Amino acid sequence: LVGGQVLVGRIKGIERPPLAPLVPTEKGVSLLIDCGANVDARPSHLVQFARMGSIYMESVMGKKNPTVGIVNIGAEEEKGNALVKETFPLLKECSDINFIARDIPYGVADVIVCEAFAGNIILKLYEGVAGGLMKKVKEGMMSSLRSKIGALLVKPALKKVLKDFDTSNHGGAPLLGLNGLVVKTHGSSKSTEICNSIIQCVTFKEQKINEKIREAIQQEVVEEKEEK
């Protein structure tokens, strides 16, 4: 985060650059923003995260009019901590954001907005559950001759499902809102994830994501001046 802001610099008007990895869901992938860069975020930061995340999902992932959800303890507007309660009505008022509210694993929201503390917990939980679940599935399949025969029959379908839930196929987590592009990957990343991260950078540049983010932020400033 410090390297990105000091060496690359923020886009004018961006308050905080968030880390935004793609996480697997029932319907494909969703963008989790922020997952570790800004622990103490303000409502205005989350609104910007939602705008940048929407631009990224539409331009890079091809999601038309992507839905946006905020991480909370329930779908009702009156629930949540002070940050969520303040942010909820702000997101509802944004005409350029398709705001909804619930169900991360089912892919209802294409963009999942939160501050970094909650986001990093969600990301680590995803990774831990995926690893633990796969270990138990393999143990069950190898437990008897019958299960081994069954495993052989379901192997092609299982490989496809596992590929859909393999986050390394989508590269790393971009740090959005900078003048350039910084993509963070795990220290344990293998060649596939590094390769896809480079492809991710090329797509980011070709789709002119920074230009679109800059335009959206400028529009936001104009709207705020008109309201005053």
N, C-alpha and C positions, 0 to 999 in steps of 0.2 A: 504493500500500500504506500509506504513512504517512498520507495524507489520509483513507483509509477507517478506519484504526484511531484516529486522533486526533479526527476530526470525527464519525464514526458510532459508533465503539467496538466492541469484540469482545463476542460472547456469552460469558457467564460459563462458564469451563471450556474454551473454545477456546484452544489454545496458539498456533497460527499460522493466519491466514486465507490460503488458497491461491487462486490464479487458476485458473479451470477452463473453458477453451474447449471447444467441440464440434469434433471433427475427423472428416472423412469416412472411411468404410470401405466394404468390399464389402457389408456388411449394413445400412448406414445411417450412423449417427454414433456416436462414442464420446466420453466426457468425459475430457479430458487434465488431470490434476490432480496436481501443480502445474506451471504452465508459465512461471513467472517471478517469483514473489513471495518464495519462501524457498529460497535457494541452499544454506544449511547447515541441513538438516532432520535431525530425530532420528526413530528408529523410532516413537515415540508420535505424532509429527506425521503420519507417513504413515498410521498406523492411523486417525487422525481424518479425514484426507483421504478415505480409503476409505469411512468411514461417511457423511460429508457428501456425497460423490459419489454414493453409492448412493441416498441420500434424494432428491437432485436428479434423477437419471435416472428414478427410479420416479415421482416426483410431477410433474415438469415434462415429461419426455419420454415418460412412459407405459410405461417398461420394467419389467415385473413381475420381481421378484427379480433385479435386474441383476447380471451377472457382474463380478468385480473381478480385475484382473491387475496385477502390479508389473513395472516396466521392469527387465530384467536381461539378462545376456549369454547366458542359457540357461534352460531350464525346470527344471533340477535345483536342488534346495534348497541344495546345497553350493556353487553357483556365485555369483559376484557380489562386490561390495565389502562392507566391514564393515556399512554401513547396510542394504543389501538382505538380507544374511545374518541380521541381527538382526530385521528387519521380517517376513521370510517366515514364520517360525513363529508370530509374533504374529497375522498375518492368518489363518493356518490355524485358529487357536484361536477366532477370533471367530464366534460362532454367528449373528450378525446380518449377516454378510458372506458372499456367495457367491464364494469365492476360487478363481481358476484361475491359469494361468500361460503365456501366449504369444500371438504373432501379432497385432500391432497393426493392420496394414492390412486384415486379413480380418474384423475386427469380432468376434473371439472374446470379447474383454473389452469390456463396456459402460463400465466405469470403469477408466482406466489411471492407476495410482498411481506417482508418482516425485517426487524433489526437483526444484527449479526449474531447476537447471543442465541436467540431462538433458531435462527437459520442454520447455525453451525451444529446445534443439537440435532435438528432434523436431518441434516446431511450425514452426520456420524451415525445416527440411528439407522438410516437407510442402508449405509454401508455395512454396519454390524449385523443387521437382520438378514441382509442378502447373503453375507458370508456364512452366518450360522445356519440359515435355512438350507443353503446348498450342501453344507456338510452333512446335515441330518438326512436330506434326500438321498445323497450318495450312500450313506450308511444303510438306509432302509433298502435301497435297491440291491446292495451287495450282501444282505443278511441271509438269503437262502437261495437255493437253486431256482425256485419258482420266481422269486423277485428278480434274479439275474436274467432270466428269460424275458420277463416283462420289461426290464430295463432295456434290453436289446431291441424290443419292439417299439418302445416309445422314444428311443434315442434321437431319431431325426427330428421329431416334433419338439423334443426337449431342447435340442441344440438351437432351434429357431427362437424359442421363448427366451433362452438364456442370452442369445445375441441381442434381442430387443431390450433386455434389462442390463446390458453391459455398457456402463457409462463411458468406458474408454473409447467407444465408437463415436463419441460426440466431442472429443477433444477435452480441453480444460475449462477453467472458469475465467471468462473475460472480466477485466476490471473496467466497467463501463464509465463513461463520462470524462475520459482523458483526451488530450489532443491527438494522441496516437493510440496504439493498442498494446495492452499488457495482458497476457493469458497465463494464469497460474495452473500448474499441474502438480499432482502428488510427487513427492520425492521418490516414491516407489513405481512411478509410471514406466510402462514398457514402451517399446518402439511404436506399437499401434496407436497409443494415446498421443505420443509426441508427434507422429505423422498427422493424425487427425487434428491436432492443435494448430499445426502449420496450415493445413487446409482451411481450418476455421478462420485463421488470420486473413487468408486470401479472400475468402467469401466476405468477411467483414469489410475489407477494403473495396472489393468490387461492388458491394451493395451500398457503399457510402454511408455506413451507419453513423459515423461521427457527424457528418453533414446533416443527417436527419435529426440527430439528437440536438445539435446546435440550433437548428431551425425550430424544433419543438420548444426549447428553453426560451428562445427569443420571443416566440408567440406567447408563452406563459408570462413573460415580463410585460409585454404589451397589454395583455388582458388585466394584469394586476394594476397597471397604471390607469386603464380605463375605468376600473371599479372605484379607484380612489378619486 
